[in-house]
């Protein structure tokens, strides 16, 4: 039930149109793993609130909060039972209100996750649909169908769940319901007007509370092809796949987002929509950010690109070219809560995908991760950081199977299901039962030596990854040639090296395993590793990025 709170605190530039999102650095907080204020081993909103000054000091522009809604937690909160309530694990609606107010007071904007493709099976609509049986009007708000076969014993079609197994579950009365993810996450039927009305109301609820935008989960999945046609033989779907499917990237989703954009236009303060849209091409992604739809879309093509100059240049060019005609900023991201941290991906050979269970060469991975971060932050547009990457955290690849909670890990024929490794609570202090995460341990075990990578251990150390991020964000904010923009100028460079210019600025990135000598284009602003300029040339060490003032 909706609770009424006092008027929200003003956003940092409430009432103005600043297009702040075109060059913003947005920091993803996974609340259960960020900070635990009540000592129950699970992170919470009060914990996030206590760490907001840290994020302000880091230099980010906005905080994106993964789901904290009322939920049975079958998929870490992406199974929502009540979109207008905070799960008691994370606090209360008053905690959310206080967090938003404090963030605005620090000049930080707040983006919340929205999960419109599916609800929890504990959602009131779904529970009533089950209780009322076949013919219930509530079943029309989901995808209930009779089964195939002589007695309806077979699923209505051949669709598979992203988490493995059939995308259909049969209920006691014999009908089946669709769930592209876990059985506890039934898909909404977006052909039903009540679903549209409900989500416009949900948007207004959180906008009234003062949030600055929404990251839309599975934004490409809401509308299904008419008739729910069979696919035919197909390999198991992947979480970050880009195959063409009758339940993904249907043209009908765009009218949904045009409607939502009109809702946001009712509010002052430049509120935004961000699409998590897995599409076959970056050109299809651009359709989600046309001027009357969303403001940003995650760049999964960039996230999935290995540390290779030729491949990186290709995806950078295609991303900028795709966004330019629709007037949207490109976005850049290296890690999030669904993929192996990039410090571990880059520690392993290319071609292994985005979910790994091998630690690889830790030293190599960190060196490449630091270089990749400086490259990303130099590109035109907006950048996303995932909590803990500023500490150079690796994935925890050796979690015992018994403690894993990723639902896809526990489903037969599912995908790898190793997302827990990037969700281990982050370390704040050098010691303590959970390295400063909270007083009551942590919901996933932290590895021995985690404290050596903590905020406390790295603060003030000029060679630390944390201080590299702080300085990079400071320079990015201070230099007019960085941040927002739609273009860059590629410069001649040896094979394996990327070099490009922006206003008063040059970036050079050596993606090879060997030092490379290049002309020094100016004065060093920042480097991901030690670099020495000798006369008109500089030797770029292996896996190193350098920022130059020109």
Helices and strands as residue ranges (DSSP letters): G 20-22, E 25-29, G 31-33, H 45-50, H 52-58, E 62-65, E 69-70, E 82-86, H 93-105, E 109-114, H 124-132, G 137-141, E 144-145, E 168-170, E 176-178, H 193-209, E 213-216, H 253-264, E 272-275, H 282-286, G 287-289, E 296-297, H 300-303, H 309-324, E 331-333, H 342-345, H 362-378, E 382-386, G 389-391, G 401-403, G 407-410, G 419-422, G 450-453, H 455-458, H 465-478, E 489-490, E 497-502, E 505-510, E 516-519, E 523-527, E 533-534, E 537-540, E 544-549
